[in-house]
Amino acid sequence: MKKTLIICLMAFSGAALAAPGQQGAAAPAVLLAQAGHDQGMAGHGHKMPAGAPDMAHAKVSTTLAVSACWIRSMPAPAPSAGYFVVKNTGGTQVRLQSVASAGYGMVMLHQTTQQEGMSRMSATHDVAIPAGGQLEFKPGGYHAMLEKPAQAHPVGSKVAMDFLFDNGEKASAECEVKAANTQSPMSH
């Protein structure tokens, strides 16, 4: 269990993973912050603001798109992470408020930051996507924390995810499950 947890933490921080018996780069220490985990939505600190849109009633956006979506494969019961690019071709900044997937019982927005040589992961309740711009969710930065998988997701399989924005619109993407040591969407 400890080995699985360490591998998971290294994977979320973007640290290089080496197979047993191989020499790899020294991994930074990782500290999980509990910020925002106040037993709100689904018991995990993600309360939606009053009047916030919900996924079921959101319309599909014509100006927001999610691409390059991939999920890091992790052994159960370890949580996994989803990475993607959100592009906003509209004239107004929007905020990504939540992500949902039938493939996982709980999906949360998180951010990894570096402070005094330590990686810290903390929950975030929304992430701004600039007007006419894009934001990449990548190892070592913003990501979707994927917990409670509904089933095993083998490398190469696809998982559907929905993304809800504060303007009441949503976008969807098919996310490819990639090996635990994948560092970017271009890695195999």
Backbone as CSV, one residue per row, in Angstrom:
resi,resn,N_x,N_y,N_z,CA_x,CA_y,CA_z,C_x,C_y,C_z
1,MET,0.829,-1.199,0.000,0.000,0.000,0.000,0.873,1.262,0.000
2,LYS,1.938,1.256,0.842,2.812,2.431,0.896,3.475,2.667,-0.456
3,LYS,3.915,1.586,-1.128,4.561,1.723,-2.429,3.596,2.318,-3.445
4,THR,2.330,1.864,-3.443,1.321,2.397,-4.354,1.091,3.877,-4.096
5,LEU,1.015,4.277,-2.821,0.785,5.674,-2.481,1.959,6.532,-2.941
6,ILE,3.176,6.069,-2.737,4.352,6.829,-3.154,4.374,6.979,-4.671
7,ILE,4.095,5.899,-5.401,4.061,5.964,-6.862,3.000,6.960,-7.311
8,CYS,1.834,6.913,-6.681,0.742,7.833,-7.027,1.164,9.277,-6.801
9,LEU,1.767,9.555,-5.670,2.174,10.918,-5.357,3.244,11.404,-6.324
10,MET,4.176,10.528,-6.677,5.198,10.908,-7.648,4.569,11.191,-8.999
11,ALA,3.594,10.389,-9.381,2.949,10.573,-10.681,2.233,11.911,-10.752
12,PHE,1.522,12.303,-9.691,0.806,13.572,-9.701,1.750,14.755,-9.731
13,SER,2.929,14.599,-9.144,3.870,15.721,-9.103,4.621,15.877,-10.415
14,GLY,4.493,14.874,-11.320,5.204,14.935,-12.587,6.611,14.379,-12.473
15,ALA,6.933,13.734,-11.339,8.257,13.159,-11.154,8.449,11.962,-12.074
16,ALA,9.669,11.742,-12.483,9.966,10.585,-13.331,9.792,9.313,-12.518
17,LEU,9.233,8.297,-13.143,9.056,7.014,-12.488,10.019,6.025,-13.124
18,ALA,10.709,5.247,-12.302,11.619,4.231,-12.803,11.090,2.867,-12.404
19,ALA,11.262,1.899,-13.267,10.858,0.540,-12.941,11.732,0.031,-11.809
20,PRO,11.208,-0.937,-10.999,12.015,-1.466,-9.908,13.361,-1.939,-10.433
21,GLY,14.429,-1.578,-9.718,15.764,-1.988,-10.091,16.464,-1.015,-11.034
22,GLN,15.735,-0.015,-11.557,16.348,0.961,-12.453,16.702,2.207,-11.672
23,GLN,17.684,2.912,-12.166,18.046,4.188,-11.563,17.204,5.277,-12.211
24,GLY,16.556,6.107,-11.425,15.751,7.199,-11.966,16.154,8.500,-11.314
25,ALA,15.598,9.571,-11.799,15.868,10.874,-11.211,15.306,10.901,-9.800
26,ALA,15.977,11.583,-8.922,15.485,11.697,-7.551,14.163,12.447,-7.567
27,ALA,13.171,11.879,-6.917,11.843,12.492,-6.901,11.747,13.485,-5.756
28,PRO,11.093,14.616,-5.988,10.917,15.578,-4.906,9.939,15.024,-3.875
29,ALA,10.085,15.462,-2.663,9.133,15.067,-1.630,7.788,15.687,-1.959
30,VAL,6.724,14.995,-1.641,5.386,15.481,-1.964,4.573,15.586,-0.692
31,LEU,3.926,16.700,-0.498,3.064,16.911,0.653,1.668,17.202,0.142
32,LEU,0.699,16.445,0.615,-0.676,16.682,0.201,-1.316,17.681,1.143
33,ALA,-1.763,18.793,0.605,-2.452,19.786,1.420,-3.918,19.419,1.526
34,GLN,-4.504,19.689,2.640,-5.915,19.391,2.853,-6.789,20.623,2.654
35,ALA,-6.269,21.669,2.086,-7.030,22.897,1.863,-8.271,22.610,1.055
36,GLY,-9.390,23.121,1.504,-10.632,22.983,0.774,-11.372,21.683,1.046
37,HIS,-10.837,20.814,1.848,-11.493,19.542,2.119,-12.310,19.668,3.394
38,ASP,-13.461,20.328,3.279,-14.277,20.611,4.455,-15.575,19.821,4.500
39,GLN,-15.585,18.652,3.880,-16.740,17.763,3.917,-17.970,18.353,3.244
40,GLY,-17.792,19.081,2.165,-18.914,19.638,1.402,-19.464,18.615,0.433
41,MET,-19.523,18.969,-0.859,-20.088,18.119,-1.892,-19.430,16.752,-1.900
42,ALA,-20.215,15.700,-1.868,-19.748,14.316,-1.865,-18.762,14.083,-0.731
43,GLY,-18.890,14.847,0.361,-18.011,14.657,1.493,-16.579,15.080,1.204
44,HIS,-16.356,15.921,0.190,-14.987,16.225,-0.158,-14.698,17.710,-0.352
45,GLY,-15.509,18.581,0.191,-15.145,19.983,0.204,-15.377,20.740,-1.074
46,HIS,-16.248,20.255,-1.935,-16.464,20.945,-3.193,-17.905,21.408,-3.287
47,LYS,-18.220,22.432,-2.515,-19.555,23.006,-2.523,-19.684,23.910,-3.737
48,MET,-20.762,23.744,-4.472,-21.004,24.625,-5.604,-21.674,25.894,-5.075
49,PRO,-21.338,27.044,-5.622,-21.962,28.286,-5.188,-23.465,28.256,-5.448
50,ALA,-24.209,28.977,-4.615,-25.653,29.063,-4.801,-25.942,29.594,-6.194
51,GLY,-26.871,28.968,-6.895,-27.234,29.402,-8.228,-26.285,28.921,-9.318
52,ALA,-25.296,28.095,-8.956,-24.350,27.592,-9.959,-25.065,26.639,-10.914
53,PRO,-24.654,26.630,-12.188,-25.283,25.721,-13.151,-24.948,24.275,-12.814
54,ASP,-25.798,23.342,-13.268,-25.457,21.940,-13.077,-25.308,21.273,-14.435
55,MET,-24.597,20.158,-14.454,-24.237,19.485,-15.697,-25.478,19.084,-16.496
56,ALA,-26.505,18.585,-15.834,-27.694,18.083,-16.525,-28.430,19.175,-17.299
57,HIS,-28.381,20.407,-16.808,-29.124,21.494,-17.448,-28.249,22.418,-18.289
58,ALA,-26.954,22.144,-18.331,-26.031,22.999,-19.091,-26.166,22.715,-20.587
59,LYS,-26.035,23.770,-21.390,-26.066,23.585,-22.842,-24.643,23.365,-23.342
60,VAL,-24.522,22.655,-24.444,-23.211,22.394,-25.031,-22.680,23.702,-25.616
61,SER,-21.459,24.035,-25.263,-20.852,25.292,-25.672,-20.414,25.270,-27.140
62,THR,-20.499,26.441,-27.757,-19.977,26.604,-29.116,-18.632,27.346,-29.095
63,THR,-18.236,27.863,-27.915,-16.992,28.624,-27.811,-15.964,27.979,-26.877
64,LEU,-16.350,26.923,-26.176,-15.449,26.241,-25.249,-15.211,24.821,-25.739
65,ALA,-13.960,24.403,-25.770,-13.626,23.052,-26.226,-12.524,22.476,-25.352
66,VAL,-12.584,21.166,-25.160,-11.559,20.455,-24.409,-10.881,19.484,-25.366
67,SER,-9.543,19.511,-25.388,-8.784,18.635,-26.280,-7.589,18.043,-25.536
68,ALA,-6.861,17.160,-26.233,-5.643,16.535,-25.698,-5.883,15.953,-24.308
69,CYS,-7.038,15.351,-24.094,-7.399,14.830,-22.775,-6.811,13.433,-22.579
70,TRP,-6.138,13.247,-21.450,-5.586,11.942,-21.114,-5.619,11.731,-19.606
71,ILE,-5.606,10.480,-19.225,-5.681,10.077,-17.815,-4.473,9.209,-17.512
72,ARG,-3.838,9.476,-16.399,-2.697,8.670,-15.962,-3.227,7.375,-15.336
73,SER,-2.787,6.235,-15.840,-3.191,4.933,-15.312,-2.511,4.692,-13.964
74,MET,-3.301,4.413,-12.956,-2.763,4.118,-11.630,-3.425,2.852,-11.112
75,PRO,-2.710,2.046,-10.320,-3.315,0.831,-9.776,-4.374,1.173,-8.725
76,ALA,-5.481,0.418,-8.734,-6.521,0.623,-7.721,-5.944,0.241,-6.363
77,PRO,-6.315,0.905,-5.316,-7.352,1.925,-5.193,-6.819,3.354,-5.297
78,ALA,-5.598,3.518,-5.773,-4.998,4.850,-5.859,-5.807,5.748,-6.789
79,PRO,-5.950,7.025,-6.425,-6.617,7.956,-7.343,-5.740,8.187,-8.562
80,SER,-6.346,8.685,-9.613,-5.630,8.992,-10.836,-5.774,10.483,-11.118
81,ALA,-5.224,10.928,-12.231,-5.331,12.342,-12.602,-5.647,12.456,-14.078
82,GLY,-6.421,13.487,-14.411,-6.768,13.777,-15.790,-6.161,15.102,-16.201
83,TYR,-5.650,15.141,-17.420,-4.998,16.327,-17.952,-5.624,16.659,-19.298
84,PHE,-5.679,17.941,-19.656,-6.379,18.362,-20.866,-6.095,19.820,-21.143
85,VAL,-6.537,20.295,-22.298,-6.426,21.707,-22.668,-7.844,22.239,-22.855
86,VAL,-8.148,23.360,-22.207,-9.441,24.024,-22.388,-9.199,25.272,-23.227
87,LYS,-9.902,25.369,-24.354,-9.775,26.527,-25.244,-11.077,27.317,-25.209
88,ASN,-10.943,28.627,-25.057,-12.084,29.538,-25.004,-11.972,30.509,-26.176
89,THR,-12.791,30.301,-27.222,-12.771,31.206,-28.371,-13.753,32.364,-28.203
90,GLY,-14.448,32.399,-27.086,-15.415,33.459,-26.816,-14.737,34.760,-26.398
91,GLY,-15.539,35.799,-26.263,-15.040,37.118,-25.908,-15.078,37.414,-24.424
92,THR,-15.417,36.419,-23.597,-15.526,36.611,-22.154,-14.783,35.503,-21.418
93,GLN,-14.068,35.882,-20.365,-13.426,34.879,-19.514,-14.505,33.982,-18.905
94,VAL,-14.224,32.691,-18.796,-15.126,31.762,-18.108,-14.317,31.011,-17.062
95,ARG,-15.033,30.381,-16.149,-14.379,29.603,-15.099,-14.858,28.163,-15.177
96,LEU,-13.908,27.236,-15.274,-14.232,25.823,-15.194,-14.573,25.529,-13.748
97,GLN,-15.810,25.045,-13.505,-16.256,24.828,-12.131,-16.229,23.376,-11.700
98,SER,-16.458,22.459,-12.630,-16.437,21.060,-12.234,-16.227,20.166,-13.440
99,VAL,-15.831,18.937,-13.144,-15.625,17.899,-14.141,-16.340,16.667,-13.627
100,ALA,-16.987,15.931,-14.528,-17.699,14.717,-14.129,-17.412,13.611,-15.130
101,SER,-17.460,12.378,-14.637,-17.265,11.222,-15.495,-17.972,10.028,-14.884
102,ALA,-18.708,9.288,-15.724,-19.336,8.060,-15.249,-18.275,7.019,-14.898
103,GLY,-17.044,7.209,-15.382,-15.954,6.280,-15.110,-15.362,6.410,-13.718
104,TYR,-15.719,7.497,-13.009,-15.183,7.738,-11.669,-16.282,8.249,-10.755
105,GLY,-16.273,7.799,-9.509,-17.285,8.208,-8.535,-17.097,9.620,-8.031
106,MET,-15.874,10.156,-8.149,-15.594,11.501,-7.667,-14.512,12.125,-8.544
107,VAL,-14.768,13.340,-9.024,-13.783,14.082,-9.810,-13.684,15.481,-9.206
108,MET,-12.461,15.914,-8.912,-12.237,17.223,-8.299,-11.159,17.978,-9.056
109,LEU,-11.238,19.285,-9.043,-10.195,20.123,-9.631,-9.115,20.366,-8.582
110,HIS,-7.863,20.133,-8.948,-6.733,20.331,-8.042,-5.650,21.123,-8.743
111,GLN,-4.748,21.667,-7.945,-3.578,22.357,-8.459,-2.365,21.911,-7.667
112,THR,-1.285,21.603,-8.381,-0.013,21.283,-7.749,0.866,22.521,-7.853
113,THR,1.448,22.904,-6.735,2.356,24.048,-6.710,3.658,23.622,-6.036
114,GLN,4.709,24.372,-6.277,6.011,24.129,-5.647,6.248,25.215,-4.613
115,GLN,6.619,24.797,-3.409,6.911,25.760,-2.355,8.025,25.190,-1.488
116,GLU,9.133,25.901,-1.416,10.292,25.484,-0.624,10.739,24.066,-0.984
117,GLY,10.766,23.757,-2.282,11.232,22.460,-2.747,10.244,21.322,-2.565
118,MET,9.039,21.629,-2.138,8.012,20.607,-1.901,6.856,20.802,-2.881
119,SER,6.321,19.689,-3.397,5.107,19.745,-4.211,3.917,19.706,-3.278
120,ARG,3.005,20.620,-3.476,1.780,20.667,-2.663,0.583,20.590,-3.593
121,MET,-0.330,19.698,-3.270,-1.541,19.539,-4.067,-2.714,20.034,-3.223
122,SER,-3.526,20.913,-3.794,-4.683,21.427,-3.074,-5.878,21.540,-4.001
123,ALA,-7.050,21.436,-3.419,-8.291,21.549,-4.178,-8.479,22.995,-4.616
124,THR,-9.087,23.153,-5.782,-9.459,24.472,-6.261,-10.910,24.374,-6.729
125,HIS,-11.670,25.403,-6.500,-13.106,25.320,-6.789,-13.471,25.777,-8.186
126,ASP,-12.615,26.549,-8.827,-12.827,26.926,-10.221,-11.517,27.455,-10.778
127,VAL,-11.409,27.395,-12.104,-10.177,27.809,-12.768,-10.551,28.706,-13.943
128,ALA,-9.952,29.900,-14.005,-10.270,30.873,-15.057,-9.635,30.471,-16.382
129,ILE,-10.452,30.562,-17.448,-9.990,30.351,-18.815,-10.170,31.699,-19.518
130,PRO,-9.073,32.348,-19.941,-9.185,33.704,-20.495,-9.955,33.749,-21.815
131,ALA,-10.593,34.885,-22.063,-11.277,35.113,-23.338,-10.267,35.016,-24.462
132,GLY,-10.618,34.276,-25.510,-9.726,34.132,-26.648,-8.443,33.380,-26.335
133,GLY,-8.424,32.629,-25.253,-7.197,31.938,-24.849,-7.450,30.493,-24.481
134,GLN,-6.458,29.892,-23.870,-6.582,28.505,-23.445,-5.756,28.286,-22.194
135,LEU,-6.028,27.182,-21.511,-5.283,26.807,-20.322,-5.031,25.310,-20.377
136,GLU,-3.768,24.931,-20.163,-3.401,23.520,-20.174,-3.365,22.986,-18.754
137,PHE,-4.091,21.909,-18.529,-4.062,21.178,-17.277,-3.024,20.080,-17.491
138,LYS,-1.912,20.115,-16.719,-0.780,19.240,-17.009,-0.116,18.799,-15.709
139,PRO,0.716,17.744,-15.793,1.436,17.304,-14.597,2.223,18.461,-13.990
140,GLY,2.143,18.573,-12.681,2.827,19.648,-11.989,2.049,20.946,-11.939
141,GLY,0.811,20.961,-12.432,-0.018,22.168,-12.429,-1.460,21.814,-12.103
142,TYR,-2.386,22.426,-12.819,-3.802,22.079,-12.641,-4.061,20.684,-13.192
143,HIS,-4.993,19.967,-12.567,-5.404,18.649,-13.049,-6.748,18.289,-12.436
144,ALA,-7.380,17.280,-13.010,-8.606,16.730,-12.427,-8.204,15.506,-11.616
145,MET,-8.540,15.489,-10.332,-8.264,14.341,-9.472,-9.422,13.358,-9.650
146,LEU,-9.108,12.133,-10.045,-10.111,11.117,-10.359,-10.078,10.032,-9.288
147,GLU,-11.157,9.911,-8.538,-11.223,8.932,-7.456,-12.398,7.988,-7.652
148,LYS,-12.334,6.853,-6.985,-13.395,5.842,-6.986,-13.755,5.384,-8.400
149,PRO,-12.796,4.741,-9.108,-13.105,4.287,-10.471,-14.260,3.296,-10.472
150,ALA,-15.154,3.426,-11.445,-16.308,2.531,-11.571,-15.861,1.144,-12.015
151,GLN,-14.721,1.079,-12.698,-14.157,-0.178,-13.184,-12.691,0.083,-13.480
152,ALA,-11.948,-0.976,-13.807,-10.549,-0.804,-14.200,-10.511,-0.103,-15.557
153,HIS,-9.583,0.809,-15.713,-9.407,1.536,-16.970,-8.021,1.190,-17.514
154,PRO,-7.922,0.177,-18.377,-6.606,-0.229,-18.885,-5.999,0.813,-19.824
155,VAL,-4.669,0.804,-19.902,-3.950,1.701,-20.805,-4.500,1.506,-22.220
156,GLY,-4.772,2.619,-22.890,-5.312,2.586,-24.246,-6.823,2.728,-24.307
157,SER,-7.501,2.524,-23.170,-8.965,2.680,-23.171,-9.325,4.162,-23.141
158,LYS,-10.584,4.469,-23.399,-11.074,5.855,-23.420,-12.126,6.026,-22.330
159,VAL,-12.116,7.190,-21.695,-13.067,7.531,-20.644,-13.697,8.873,-21.008
160,ALA,-15.019,8.929,-21.026,-15.729,10.179,-21.326,-15.741,11.085,-20.091
161,MET,-15.507,12.383,-20.325,-15.567,13.362,-19.246,-16.340,14.586,-19.723
162,ASP,-17.082,15.193,-18.793,-17.842,16.411,-19.062,-17.287,17.543,-18.198
163,PHE,-17.247,18.746,-18.756,-16.641,19.906,-18.124,-17.690,21.013,-18.035
164,LEU,-17.961,21.513,-16.831,-18.998,22.520,-16.600,-18.373,23.872,-16.278
165,PHE,-18.873,24.909,-16.949,-18.350,26.263,-16.789,-19.377,27.175,-16.115
166,ASP,-18.900,28.276,-15.540,-19.765,29.180,-14.780,-20.783,29.925,-15.638
167,ASN,-20.649,29.885,-16.961,-21.625,30.545,-17.833,-22.802,29.621,-18.171
168,GLY,-22.864,28.447,-17.530,-23.965,27.512,-17.759,-23.748,26.594,-18.947
169,GLU,-22.551,26.633,-19.542,-22.256,25.789,-20.694,-21.336,24.644,-20.280
170,LYS,-21.322,23.609,-21.134,-20.454,22.469,-20.866,-19.757,22.038,-22.151
171,ALA,-18.683,21.281,-21.976,-17.943,20.667,-23.081,-17.654,19.235,-22.671
172,SER,-17.438,18.376,-23.643,-17.148,16.971,-23.369,-15.889,16.555,-24.106
173,ALA,-15.253,15.498,-23.603,-14.053,14.964,-24.257,-13.922,13.484,-23.950
174,GLU,-13.300,12.776,-24.867,-12.898,11.386,-24.657,-11.438,11.433,-24.233
175,CYS,-11.132,10.839,-23.093,-9.782,10.909,-22.543,-9.120,9.541,-22.620
176,GLU,-7.942,9.493,-23.228,-7.219,8.227,-23.360,-6.441,7.929,-22.085
177,VAL,-6.528,6.687,-21.620,-5.767,6.251,-20.458,-4.355,5.919,-20.933
178,LYS,-3.355,6.556,-20.290,-1.951,6.377,-20.672,-1.159,5.809,-19.498
179,ALA,-0.001,5.282,-19.786,0.859,4.661,-18.780,1.184,5.641,-17.642
180,ALA,1.443,5.093,-16.462,1.715,5.907,-15.268,2.905,6.829,-15.440
181,ASN,3.874,6.473,-16.269,5.066,7.313,-16.434,4.952,8.358,-17.541
182,THR,3.775,8.530,-18.113,3.551,9.530,-19.157,3.726,10.915,-18.557
183,GLN,4.455,11.782,-19.259,4.723,13.130,-18.751,3.949,14.223,-19.477
184,SER,3.491,13.956,-20.712,2.740,14.963,-21.466,1.866,14.241,-22.481
185,PRO,0.874,14.949,-23.073,0.010,14.297,-24.062,0.799,13.721,-25.239
186,MET,1.982,14.212,-25.501,2.757,13.741,-26.643,3.561,12.483,-26.303
187,SER,3.635,12.106,-24.986,4.398,10.920,-24.579,3.588,9.667,-24.851
188,HIS,4.257,8.542,-25.014,3.544,7.275,-25.213,3.984,6.299,-24.183
